[in-house]
Amino acid sequence: MGIHIPVLLNECIDSLNIKKDGIYVDCTLGRAGHSSEILKRIPEGHLYCFDQDEEAIKESKARLEAIGSNFTIIKSNFAYIEEELAKLGVTKVDGILADLGVSSPQLDEAYRGFSYNADAPLDMRMDLDNPLTAKIVVNTYSLNDLTRVIRVYGEDFDAYSIAKSIVKRREQKPLETTFDLVDAIKAGKSRKSLRLKGHPAKQTFQAIRIEVNHEEEVLNRMLEKAPGLLKKGGRLAIITFMSLDDRVVKEAFHRLSVIEGDRHGMLLRPEEVPTPNYHLFNKKPILPSEEELERNHRAASAKLRVLERN
């Protein structure tokens, strides 16, 4: 099993401006890398953690219990952050963290089907109760839908030819394993693309994982709900690993922190522009240090953006 190294750990802790009696939410518990550090700093507060993965919850519960008992693990998608916290009587919090990366153990556990480097059943579910699997996506989606998924979520220029290759192969026999999918992807990639650095299946595997887990829909829903849960001075910190996610977070934070000076088509004077309810804690994303990149290559594409409630 792979060891999960929390990305931008110190930067996240600093950005959340943790108070010892504060209420904090970790939307992505995983193996409790970030949660452990938060819990150590809130002896008089409470930590609420979200995760859908039973294995992650079991492992993290033991790790957190070694630190304290002032935490609650919620087995749910963080899209339901507002509803799940409301069930527990929580309507305002001091800080929220979301790490949008796939945890290293999930990537390294071959049977989960996330990795293109190990042969395994096509699964890719973060929540094993989810009825949709990668096998269903690659074997039942239409050519147009497969092309859309690979182009939009994988940002792959070869999306159409990859989708066509998948459809052609599944007509002979269903694609059952990750290596079946890798072979179909390679057959659909252009020679120019195959010569590029990096694994040729990376973008398509990313795209199908996002589709299976409804990741973009989940992120958008969380971005609608989470800011309203913050107390004055509370912060929402989000780590992204894909340009797609970073763009969504950046645009959402911009909408919340900037009020355009316009009314009925007429520009407002500066004093007439209302003050927004939020501001950007960091104008530009916080990136991993050179030291962290040496320790953990999976941090390479990480970006941290932080929003604070006024």
N, C-alpha and C positions, 0 to 999 in steps of 0.2 A: 504493500500500500504506500502511495506517495505521501510525503509529508507536505502539508499545506503551509506555506510561509505567507503570513498576512502582508499584503502589499501596502506601501505608504503608511505603515503603522504609526510611526511617530507623528507624521504630518496629519493623519486623521485625528489622533488624540489631541494634538495642539489646536486643530481647527474646531473641534467640538467644544473647546473651552469648558472642560468638565468641572462641575461643582460637586462636592462630596455628598450633597443631599439631593442631587438632581435626578430627574426621570429621563432615561435614555432608551432609544429603540435601535436595535441592530436588525435591519431588514433581511440580512443575509448571514445567518449564524454560521453556516458551514462547519468548520472544525474549531470554531470559537477563538480564532486568532485575535480578531479585533475585540470581540466580546469580553475575553479574559482581561484585557488591559483596561477596558471601560469599567468592568466590575471591581477591579482592584482600587479604582479611584472614587468609588461611590459607596462608602461604608454605610452612609445614612440614606442613600437613595434607592432606586430600583431600576433594573434593566429588563426590558422586554425584547425577546429574540424571536424572529420569524425564520422558519425553514420548512420545506416540504419533504425532505429526505430523512426517513426513519433512521438510517445508519448514522447520518451526521448528527441528528438529535441525540441519539443514544451516547455517542462518543463525546459530544460537547457537554452534555448534562453532567457527566462525571468530572470533566475538566473544570466546569464552573463551580460545582459543589465543593471542590477543593479550595475555592477562593471564598465563597460565601453562599448564603441561601437567599439573598435578596434579588432573585431573578425569576422570570417566568418565560418558559419556552412555549411558543404558539405554533402548532403545526398547521400552517396555512401559507398561501401565497401572499407576498407583501402587497399585492394589489388591493388586498382587503384590510390594509393597515388601520383605516379609520373605524371600520365596523368591528374588527376583532378587539381593538383597544377599548372601544365603547362598551363592549360586553363585560370588560373588566373594570368599568367605571373611569377609564382614563380618557380625558378629552384634550389635555394639553401636556406637552413634554418639553424638555430642555434641549434635546438634540436627537437627530436621526441620522443613522449611517446606512448606506447601501453600497455594497461591493458587487458590481455586476459581472464579475468574472466567474467562470466555471471553476469550482474548487479542484485543486490538484488531485485529491483522492478520486473524485468522479472521473477525471481524465485518465487516471492511471489504472483504475479498476476496469480491466478489459471488458468484462461482461456487460458493463453499462452501455457499451457501444458508442461512446463519445469520440474515441480515438481512431484515427486512420492508420495508426502504427501497429495495431493489434487486431487480429481477426476475431470477431465476436458477433452475436446476433444484432441486427439493426434495431436499436432501442432509442437511446438518447433522451430518455425521460428523466427529469430532475425529481419529479413526483411519480413514484411507481404506481400510484392509483390513477394516473392520467391515462385515459383510454387510447389516446393518439400516440403512435410510435413512429420512428423513422421508417420502419418497414412498411407501414401503411402509407406514409407520404410518398415514398419512392415507387411503390407498386400500384397505387390507385389514383394519384393526382394526374390530371390531364397534362398534355404537353404544354399548354399555355400556362397552367397553374405552376407547374414545375419551373418553367422558364422565369415566371414572375418571382417565385421564392428565391431562386438562385441569383437572379439579377438584383433584386431589391435588398435582400438580407445578406447575400454573399458578395455583392458588388463585383461580380465576375463578368468580364467582357464576353466570355465563351458560354454564357448562360443557355442560350438557345441550343447550341450544338451539344452541350452536356445533357440537357433535358432530352434531346432527341436520342442520344446514345442510351440513356436510361430506359426510355420507352421501348426502343428497339430490342434491348437485351431482355427486358421483362416479358416481351412477347414470346421469347423462346422458353424462359423459365423465370419464376419470381426471384428478385434479389433478396437473399436471405441474410447475408453477413456484411460486415463493414468492408471486407476485401472485395466482395462482389460489387459494392458501390464504388470503391476506389478504382477498380478496373473499368467500370462504365464511365467514370469521370475522366480518366486518362484517355480513353478512346474518343471522348468528345472534346478534349482540349486541342488547341492548335499547336503546331510544332514550336512556334515562337513562345507560347505560354509554357510549354513543357521545359523549355530551356531556362526559364526564370528561376531565381533563387526561391527556396521554400517548397513545401510539399504541394503538388498540384491539386490535391483534394481538400486542402485547408478551407478555402472559401465556401465550397459547396457543403462540407460537413457543418460549418458554422451556420450556413443558411438553413439547413434542415433542422439543426438543433433549435434555432430561434423559432422556426415554424412549429415544431413539436411542442415546445414549452410556451408558446404565445408570448415570447419575451417582449416584443415591442408594445403589444397591447397592455401587458402588465406594467411596463415602465411608464407608459403614458398615464395609466390610471393612478399609479403611485404618485406621479408628479402633480396630478390634479388634487390629491387628497393630503399628502404629507405636509406641504407648507402651512396649511391651515391649522395643523396640530401644534405648531411651534408657539411657545410662549414668547413674549417680548425678549429679544436678545438670544432666542433659541436659534440653532443652526441645523441646516440640512446639508450633509456631506455625501457626495456621490462619486464613486470611483468607476470610471468606464475603461473599457479595453478595446472598443471598436469605434471607428469614426462615425458609424451609424448611431450608436448610443450617445456618443459625446455630442453630436449635433443636436439630438433630441433634448438632452439635458441643457445644453447651452442656450437653445432657443426658448425653452420653458423658463429658465432663470432670467433671461432677458425680458420676457413678457411680464414677469412678476416684479422686476426691479426698475423698469423704465416706463414712465408714462409719457407718451408722445404729446407734445404741446399743440394739440389740434382740437378745434371745436366747431362743428358745422362747416368744415372746410376752411376755417379761419385760424391762423396761428395765434396761440395764446402768448401773452407776455410771460416772462419767467416767473413773476410773482403769482400768476394765475394757475400755473401748473401744479396740481395737487402732489403731495409727497407720496411716493409709493410705499406699500406696506413692507417691502423687503429691499435689501441691497446685496450686491455681490461682495462677499468677504474677500475674495481674490479675483481681481479683474481678469487675470490669465490663469489657466489651469496649473495646478501644482504637479510637478513631474518627479519621478524617482531620481534619487541622487546617483552619481556614478558608483558609489560604494554599494548601494542596494542593487543596482543592475549587475554588478559583479557577483553578488550573493545569489540573486534570483532572476534568471533570464526571463521568467514569465511576467516580470514587472515591466518589461520593455515598452509596451504600448499603453501603460496605465496613465490616466489623467484624473486628477481630483478637482472637483468644482464644489464650492461651498456658498450657500445662500443663507443670509441672516435676516431674522424678522426685526423690523424697526419698532 
